[in-house]
Amino acid sequence: MTHLDPPGGHGRPAVASAEPAAALARCVSVEPAKFAAAHWGRTPLLSRADELPNPAGFTDLLSPADADELLSRRGLRTPFLRIAKDGDLVAAGRWTGGGGAGAEIGDQVLDERVLEQYAGGATLVLQGLHRLWPALIDFTRDLSLALAQPLQVNAYLTPPGNQGFATHYDTHDVFVLQVDGRKHWRIHPPVLPDPLERQPWGGRADEVAATAQGPAALDVVLAPGDALYLPRGWLHSAQAQESSSLHLTVGVRALTRYALVEELLALAAEDPRLRASLPFGTDVADPDAIEPELTETVEALRAWLLRADPAAVAGRLRQRAWPASRPAPIRPLAQAAALAALDADARLSPRAGLRWQLVPQDGDRVALRLFDRTITLPTQCEPAVRALLTGAATRVGDLPGLPDDDDRLVLARRLLREAVVVPA
């Protein structure tokens, strides 16, 4: 649980905060250390509302009225909505169209068509809410920092007595947060432990169906305020009870050891022995012909792996992981106004959730690595950058390491323009 580490520019958030711990506490009824040791990636965890710190539940994150707002007045477009019925997706053309004058694009959600589908028993799946709905943008950022993993959030709205999807498994861990209504969940052990994204349940549909006929590992009804953690691969199905149901599914896009393998193999292209062609005329369909080449290749790969550079692997993983977890949104107009009005008395704060690294460069320069770009600055700026990114709020005129306010203002303007810091 790296949110407890002190900030220091090694890919951690800019400012340590209690909010990530609070976000995780809303989802699990055990201490973070116990969750990490006993449940994370291993076994499900059911947490009842009265065991969680907010017994009022999760309506502050997305209520049924909020869902109606999204479906009717926000110009929602595909793919931010899916509709499922009887285990299959309903073709988008049956519930999308143009939005009238000035909004003729035909992929917009039509509320009257959505009503038709929902009243007919279909489940509505609002997707990508970590990018759409303010309360979930903030909650997802905090929970992502607590888990040190990228997250996504969907909402599932199911009519009374209906079930949107047949028994299946996900290739990512999930937190299920029951917002409204009651839903009956049946959980079965994996047919494939820890599946990768390239190993979806459809390729094992017969095994999944057979296992679902057996005894459930967990057979529960979630009520408002309850939460359920499911590691990837665990089979599940869910059916709304006597009233409509709304729950949030927080998907955890965790990196795996296979991701390390992928990056190691990508770096292995630097080894000339591994780039060598197979001998002329090799029959690649003949196991006897391939065997000596396979032996030599394995030996070359083993030798290369023993001298693999952890820094190089970490750099590639950073490029994969950081863009998947955006920091807090900024307000472009307010940011531009702060730039225009900036003076030595202005106070700046780090952009919440920003991950960064400061790395020395040749030629008296330092690189500030961010999730989407790298900024190069004079080395003398390093103390000031660290002060800005590790403090709650810093006065521009108090930035250390720079000779005068003119230099401090130049740096502050650059970091404001690059959306590294925001007005305090």
RAPEGI-V397708 format. One record per residue. N is the residue number from 0. SS is DSSP state (hx for helix, st for strand, lp for the rest). PSI is psi in whole degrees, -180 to 180 (999 if undefined). BURIAL is 1 if it has 16 or more other C-alpha atoms within 10 Angstrom, else 0. Layout:
BEGIN
n=N ss=SS psi=PSI burial=BURIAL
n=N ss=SS psi=PSI burial=BURIAL
END
This chain:
BEGIN
n=0 ss=lp psi=85 burial=0
n=1 ss=hx psi=-6 burial=0
n=2 ss=hx psi=-15 burial=1
n=3 ss=hx psi=-10 burial=0
n=4 ss=lp psi=148 burial=0
n=5 ss=lp psi=144 burial=0
n=6 ss=lp psi=150 burial=1
n=7 ss=lp psi=13 burial=1
n=8 ss=lp psi=26 burial=1
n=9 ss=st psi=46 burial=0
n=10 ss=st psi=3 burial=1
n=11 ss=st psi=164 burial=1
n=12 ss=st psi=157 burial=1
n=13 ss=lp psi=-37 burial=1
n=14 ss=lp psi=129 burial=1
n=15 ss=lp psi=141 burial=1
n=16 ss=lp psi=153 burial=1
n=17 ss=lp psi=-15 burial=0
n=18 ss=hx psi=-42 burial=1
n=19 ss=hx psi=-43 burial=1
n=20 ss=hx psi=-39 burial=1
n=21 ss=hx psi=-37 burial=0
n=22 ss=hx psi=-43 burial=1
n=23 ss=hx psi=-39 burial=1
n=24 ss=hx psi=-26 burial=1
n=25 ss=lp psi=-19 burial=1
n=26 ss=lp psi=-21 burial=1
n=27 ss=lp psi=146 burial=1
n=28 ss=lp psi=9 burial=1
n=29 ss=lp psi=165 burial=1
n=30 ss=lp psi=150 burial=0
n=31 ss=hx psi=-41 burial=1
n=32 ss=hx psi=-40 burial=0
n=33 ss=hx psi=-40 burial=0
n=34 ss=hx psi=-45 burial=1
n=35 ss=hx psi=-40 burial=0
n=36 ss=hx psi=-37 burial=0
n=37 ss=hx psi=-23 burial=0
n=38 ss=lp psi=-38 burial=1
n=39 ss=lp psi=115 burial=1
n=40 ss=lp psi=9 burial=1
n=41 ss=lp psi=-66 burial=1
n=42 ss=lp psi=153 burial=0
n=43 ss=lp psi=159 burial=1
n=44 ss=st psi=120 burial=1
n=45 ss=st psi=128 burial=1
n=46 ss=st psi=117 burial=1
n=47 ss=lp psi=157 burial=1
n=48 ss=hx psi=-39 burial=1
n=49 ss=hx psi=-5 burial=0
n=50 ss=hx psi=-6 burial=1
n=51 ss=lp psi=159 burial=1
n=52 ss=lp psi=-16 burial=0
n=53 ss=lp psi=82 burial=0
n=54 ss=lp psi=-15 burial=0
n=55 ss=lp psi=-14 burial=0
n=56 ss=lp psi=-147 burial=1
n=57 ss=lp psi=15 burial=1
n=58 ss=lp psi=-19 burial=1
n=59 ss=lp psi=-21 burial=0
n=60 ss=lp psi=-44 burial=1
n=61 ss=lp psi=115 burial=1
n=62 ss=lp psi=167 burial=0
n=63 ss=hx psi=-37 burial=1
n=64 ss=hx psi=-37 burial=0
n=65 ss=hx psi=-42 burial=0
n=66 ss=hx psi=-42 burial=1
n=67 ss=hx psi=-39 burial=0
n=68 ss=hx psi=-46 burial=0
n=69 ss=hx psi=-40 burial=1
n=70 ss=hx psi=-17 burial=1
n=71 ss=hx psi=-32 burial=0
n=72 ss=hx psi=7 burial=0
n=73 ss=lp psi=11 burial=0
n=74 ss=lp psi=39 burial=0
n=75 ss=lp psi=141 burial=1
n=76 ss=st psi=161 burial=1
n=77 ss=lp psi=146 burial=0
n=78 ss=lp psi=25 burial=0
n=79 ss=lp psi=1 burial=1
n=80 ss=st psi=136 burial=1
n=81 ss=st psi=153 burial=1
n=82 ss=st psi=131 burial=1
n=83 ss=st psi=145 burial=1
n=84 ss=st psi=134 burial=1
n=85 ss=lp psi=38 burial=0
n=86 ss=lp psi=-3 burial=0
n=87 ss=st psi=153 burial=0
n=88 ss=st psi=141 burial=0
n=89 ss=lp psi=130 burial=1
n=90 ss=lp psi=134 burial=0
n=91 ss=hx psi=-29 burial=1
n=92 ss=hx psi=-16 burial=0
n=93 ss=hx psi=-10 burial=0
n=94 ss=lp psi=17 burial=1
n=95 ss=st psi=165 burial=1
n=96 ss=st psi=-169 burial=1
n=97 ss=lp psi=156 burial=0
n=98 ss=lp psi=19 burial=0
n=99 ss=lp psi=-171 burial=0
n=100 ss=lp psi=131 burial=0
n=101 ss=lp psi=-1 burial=0
n=102 ss=lp psi=54 burial=0
n=103 ss=lp psi=-9 burial=0
n=104 ss=lp psi=133 burial=0
n=105 ss=lp psi=12 burial=0
n=106 ss=lp psi=22 burial=1
n=107 ss=st psi=144 burial=1
n=108 ss=st psi=127 burial=1
n=109 ss=lp psi=117 burial=1
n=110 ss=hx psi=-38 burial=1
n=111 ss=hx psi=-33 burial=0
n=112 ss=hx psi=-35 burial=0
n=113 ss=hx psi=-42 burial=1
n=114 ss=hx psi=-44 burial=0
n=115 ss=hx psi=-44 burial=0
n=116 ss=hx psi=-47 burial=1
n=117 ss=hx psi=-43 burial=1
n=118 ss=hx psi=-23 burial=0
n=119 ss=lp psi=7 burial=0
n=120 ss=lp psi=7 burial=1
n=121 ss=lp psi=151 burial=1
n=122 ss=st psi=134 burial=1
n=123 ss=st psi=132 burial=1
n=124 ss=st psi=105 burial=1
n=125 ss=st psi=121 burial=1
n=126 ss=lp psi=155 burial=1
n=127 ss=lp psi=33 burial=1
n=128 ss=lp psi=-18 burial=1
n=129 ss=lp psi=-8 burial=1
n=130 ss=lp psi=-10 burial=1
n=131 ss=lp psi=-39 burial=1
n=132 ss=lp psi=122 burial=0
n=133 ss=hx psi=-47 burial=0
n=134 ss=hx psi=-37 burial=0
n=135 ss=hx psi=-27 burial=1
n=136 ss=hx psi=-48 burial=1
n=137 ss=hx psi=-46 burial=1
n=138 ss=hx psi=-44 burial=1
n=139 ss=hx psi=-40 burial=1
n=140 ss=hx psi=-45 burial=1
n=141 ss=hx psi=-44 burial=1
n=142 ss=hx psi=-36 burial=1
n=143 ss=hx psi=-40 burial=1
n=144 ss=hx psi=-37 burial=1
n=145 ss=hx psi=-37 burial=1
n=146 ss=hx psi=-13 burial=1
n=147 ss=lp psi=38 burial=1
n=148 ss=lp psi=150 burial=1
n=149 ss=st psi=145 burial=1
n=150 ss=st psi=159 burial=1
n=151 ss=st psi=155 burial=1
n=152 ss=st psi=128 burial=1
n=153 ss=st psi=156 burial=1
n=154 ss=st psi=140 burial=1
n=155 ss=st psi=120 burial=1
n=156 ss=st psi=114 burial=1
n=157 ss=st psi=131 burial=1
n=158 ss=lp psi=163 burial=1
n=159 ss=lp psi=134 burial=1
n=160 ss=lp psi=5 burial=1
n=161 ss=lp psi=163 burial=1
n=162 ss=lp psi=123 burial=1
n=163 ss=lp psi=-40 burial=1
n=164 ss=lp psi=146 burial=1
n=165 ss=lp psi=172 burial=1
n=166 ss=lp psi=133 burial=1
n=167 ss=st psi=177 burial=1
n=168 ss=lp psi=158 burial=1
n=169 ss=lp psi=154 burial=1
n=170 ss=lp psi=17 burial=1
n=171 ss=lp psi=154 burial=1
n=172 ss=st psi=154 burial=1
n=173 ss=st psi=148 burial=1
n=174 ss=st psi=124 burial=1
n=175 ss=st psi=123 burial=1
n=176 ss=st psi=110 burial=1
n=177 ss=st psi=117 burial=1
n=178 ss=st psi=-49 burial=1
n=179 ss=st psi=146 burial=1
n=180 ss=lp psi=-174 burial=1
n=181 ss=lp psi=143 burial=1
n=182 ss=st psi=134 burial=1
n=183 ss=st psi=120 burial=1
n=184 ss=st psi=135 burial=1
n=185 ss=st psi=122 burial=1
n=186 ss=st psi=131 burial=1
n=187 ss=st psi=155 burial=1
n=188 ss=lp psi=161 burial=1
n=189 ss=lp psi=148 burial=1
n=190 ss=lp psi=-20 burial=1
n=191 ss=lp psi=102 burial=1
n=192 ss=lp psi=141 burial=0
n=193 ss=lp psi=55 burial=1
n=194 ss=lp psi=146 burial=1
n=195 ss=lp psi=167 burial=1
n=196 ss=lp psi=-29 burial=0
n=197 ss=lp psi=6 burial=0
n=198 ss=lp psi=60 burial=0
n=199 ss=lp psi=165 burial=1
n=200 ss=hx psi=-24 burial=1
n=201 ss=hx psi=-29 burial=0
n=202 ss=hx psi=-9 burial=0
n=203 ss=hx psi=37 burial=0
n=204 ss=hx psi=-39 burial=0
n=205 ss=hx psi=-43 burial=0
n=206 ss=hx psi=-41 burial=0
n=207 ss=hx psi=-47 burial=1
n=208 ss=hx psi=-41 burial=0
n=209 ss=hx psi=-43 burial=0
n=210 ss=hx psi=-35 burial=1
n=211 ss=hx psi=-19 burial=1
n=212 ss=lp psi=-15 burial=0
n=213 ss=lp psi=-177 burial=0
n=214 ss=lp psi=141 burial=0
n=215 ss=lp psi=144 burial=1
n=216 ss=lp psi=-29 burial=0
n=217 ss=st psi=126 burial=0
n=218 ss=st psi=100 burial=0
n=219 ss=st psi=158 burial=0
n=220 ss=st psi=122 burial=0
n=221 ss=st psi=130 burial=1
n=222 ss=lp psi=167 burial=1
n=223 ss=lp psi=132 burial=1
n=224 ss=lp psi=-11 burial=1
n=225 ss=lp psi=155 burial=1
n=226 ss=st psi=149 burial=1
n=227 ss=st psi=127 burial=1
n=228 ss=st psi=131 burial=1
n=229 ss=st psi=122 burial=1
n=230 ss=lp psi=157 burial=1
n=231 ss=lp psi=144 burial=1
n=232 ss=lp psi=-21 burial=1
n=233 ss=lp psi=130 burial=1
n=234 ss=st psi=144 burial=1
n=235 ss=st psi=152 burial=1
n=236 ss=st psi=154 burial=1
n=237 ss=st psi=135 burial=1
n=238 ss=st psi=129 burial=1
n=239 ss=st psi=149 burial=1
n=240 ss=lp psi=-131 burial=1
n=241 ss=lp psi=-13 burial=0
n=242 ss=lp psi=171 burial=0
n=243 ss=lp psi=155 burial=1
n=244 ss=st psi=141 burial=1
n=245 ss=st psi=121 burial=1
n=246 ss=st psi=155 burial=1
n=247 ss=st psi=138 burial=1
n=248 ss=st psi=116 burial=1
n=249 ss=st psi=111 burial=1
n=250 ss=st psi=131 burial=1
n=251 ss=st psi=111 burial=1
n=252 ss=st psi=69 burial=1
n=253 ss=lp psi=141 burial=1
n=254 ss=lp psi=149 burial=1
n=255 ss=lp psi=171 burial=0
n=256 ss=hx psi=-28 burial=0
n=257 ss=hx psi=-30 burial=0
n=258 ss=hx psi=-38 burial=1
n=259 ss=hx psi=-42 burial=0
n=260 ss=hx psi=-44 burial=0
n=261 ss=hx psi=-43 burial=0
n=262 ss=hx psi=-36 burial=1
n=263 ss=hx psi=-43 burial=1
n=264 ss=hx psi=-36 burial=0
n=265 ss=hx psi=-41 burial=0
n=266 ss=hx psi=-26 burial=1
n=267 ss=hx psi=-15 burial=1
n=268 ss=hx psi=-14 burial=0
n=269 ss=hx psi=-17 burial=0
n=270 ss=lp psi=119 burial=0
n=271 ss=hx psi=-30 burial=0
n=272 ss=hx psi=-34 burial=0
n=273 ss=hx psi=-17 burial=1
n=274 ss=hx psi=-8 burial=0
n=275 ss=lp psi=145 burial=0
n=276 ss=lp psi=154 burial=0
n=277 ss=lp psi=154 burial=0
n=278 ss=lp psi=148 burial=0
n=279 ss=lp psi=131 burial=0
n=280 ss=lp psi=7 burial=0
n=281 ss=lp psi=130 burial=0
n=282 ss=lp psi=101 burial=0
n=283 ss=lp psi=-13 burial=0
n=284 ss=lp psi=-4 burial=0
n=285 ss=lp psi=112 burial=0
n=286 ss=hx psi=-36 burial=0
n=287 ss=hx psi=-36 burial=0
n=288 ss=hx psi=-33 burial=0
n=289 ss=hx psi=-28 burial=0
n=290 ss=hx psi=-50 burial=0
n=291 ss=hx psi=-34 burial=0
n=292 ss=hx psi=-39 burial=0
n=293 ss=hx psi=-43 burial=0
n=294 ss=hx psi=-47 burial=0
n=295 ss=hx psi=-38 burial=0
n=296 ss=hx psi=-42 burial=1
n=297 ss=hx psi=-41 burial=0
n=298 ss=hx psi=-43 burial=0
n=299 ss=hx psi=-41 burial=1
n=300 ss=hx psi=-42 burial=1
n=301 ss=hx psi=-44 burial=0
n=302 ss=hx psi=-40 burial=0
n=303 ss=hx psi=-43 burial=1
n=304 ss=hx psi=-34 burial=0
n=305 ss=hx psi=-19 burial=0
n=306 ss=lp psi=17 burial=0
n=307 ss=lp psi=142 burial=0
n=308 ss=lp psi=114 burial=0
n=309 ss=hx psi=-34 burial=0
n=310 ss=hx psi=-39 burial=0
n=311 ss=hx psi=-41 burial=0
n=312 ss=hx psi=-44 burial=1
n=313 ss=hx psi=-38 burial=0
n=314 ss=hx psi=-41 burial=0
n=315 ss=hx psi=-39 burial=1
n=316 ss=hx psi=-36 burial=1
n=317 ss=hx psi=-44 burial=1
n=318 ss=hx psi=-25 burial=0
n=319 ss=hx psi=-42 burial=0
n=320 ss=hx psi=-43 burial=1
n=321 ss=hx psi=-45 burial=1
n=322 ss=hx psi=-17 burial=0
n=323 ss=hx psi=-12 burial=1
n=324 ss=lp psi=93 burial=1
n=325 ss=lp psi=146 burial=1
n=326 ss=lp psi=-177 burial=1
n=327 ss=lp psi=147 burial=0
n=328 ss=lp psi=151 burial=0
n=329 ss=lp psi=163 burial=0
n=330 ss=lp psi=103 burial=0
n=331 ss=hx psi=-41 burial=0
n=332 ss=hx psi=-43 burial=0
n=333 ss=hx psi=-36 burial=0
n=334 ss=hx psi=-42 burial=1
n=335 ss=hx psi=-38 burial=0
n=336 ss=hx psi=-39 burial=0
n=337 ss=hx psi=-37 burial=1
n=338 ss=hx psi=-45 burial=1
n=339 ss=hx psi=-32 burial=0
n=340 ss=hx psi=5 burial=0
n=341 ss=lp psi=134 burial=1
n=342 ss=lp psi=-179 burial=1
n=343 ss=lp psi=-21 burial=0
n=344 ss=lp psi=-7 burial=0
n=345 ss=lp psi=147 burial=1
n=346 ss=st psi=135 burial=1
n=347 ss=st psi=149 burial=1
n=348 ss=st psi=154 burial=1
n=349 ss=st psi=148 burial=1
n=350 ss=lp psi=124 burial=1
n=351 ss=lp psi=137 burial=1
n=352 ss=lp psi=4 burial=1
n=353 ss=lp psi=130 burial=1
n=354 ss=st psi=141 burial=1
n=355 ss=st psi=160 burial=1
n=356 ss=st psi=140 burial=1
n=357 ss=st psi=120 burial=1
n=358 ss=st psi=124 burial=0
n=359 ss=st psi=144 burial=1
n=360 ss=st psi=164 burial=0
n=361 ss=lp psi=152 burial=0
n=362 ss=lp psi=35 burial=0
n=363 ss=lp psi=41 burial=0
n=364 ss=st psi=161 burial=1
n=365 ss=st psi=140 burial=1
n=366 ss=st psi=128 burial=1
n=367 ss=st psi=105 burial=1
n=368 ss=st psi=131 burial=1
n=369 ss=lp psi=-178 burial=1
n=370 ss=lp psi=-22 burial=1
n=371 ss=lp psi=-1 burial=0
n=372 ss=lp psi=172 burial=0
n=373 ss=st psi=132 burial=0
n=374 ss=st psi=129 burial=0
n=375 ss=st psi=131 burial=0
n=376 ss=st psi=159 burial=1
n=377 ss=st psi=145 burial=0
n=378 ss=hx psi=-33 burial=1
n=379 ss=hx psi=-14 burial=0
n=380 ss=hx psi=-13 burial=1
n=381 ss=hx psi=-48 burial=1
n=382 ss=hx psi=-38 burial=0
n=383 ss=hx psi=-42 burial=1
n=384 ss=hx psi=-44 burial=1
n=385 ss=hx psi=-40 burial=1
n=386 ss=hx psi=-42 burial=1
n=387 ss=hx psi=-38 burial=1
n=388 ss=hx psi=-9 burial=1
n=389 ss=hx psi=0 burial=1
n=390 ss=lp psi=160 burial=0
n=391 ss=lp psi=-45 burial=1
n=392 ss=lp psi=137 burial=1
n=393 ss=st psi=135 burial=1
n=394 ss=st psi=134 burial=0
n=395 ss=hx psi=-42 burial=1
n=396 ss=hx psi=-11 burial=1
n=397 ss=hx psi=5 burial=1
n=398 ss=lp psi=130 burial=1
n=399 ss=lp psi=159 burial=1
n=400 ss=lp psi=-9 burial=1
n=401 ss=lp psi=146 burial=1
n=402 ss=lp psi=-31 burial=0
n=403 ss=lp psi=175 burial=0
n=404 ss=hx psi=-31 burial=0
n=405 ss=hx psi=-45 burial=0
n=406 ss=hx psi=-38 burial=0
n=407 ss=hx psi=-40 burial=1
n=408 ss=hx psi=-37 burial=1
n=409 ss=hx psi=-46 burial=0
n=410 ss=hx psi=-45 burial=1
n=411 ss=hx psi=-41 burial=1
n=412 ss=hx psi=-41 burial=1
n=413 ss=hx psi=-44 burial=1
n=414 ss=hx psi=-31 burial=1
n=415 ss=hx psi=-45 burial=1
n=416 ss=hx psi=-32 burial=1
n=417 ss=lp psi=4 burial=0
n=418 ss=lp psi=33 burial=1
n=419 ss=lp psi=-37 burial=1
n=420 ss=st psi=165 burial=1
n=421 ss=st psi=160 burial=1
n=422 ss=st psi=134 burial=1
n=423 ss=lp psi=999 burial=0
END
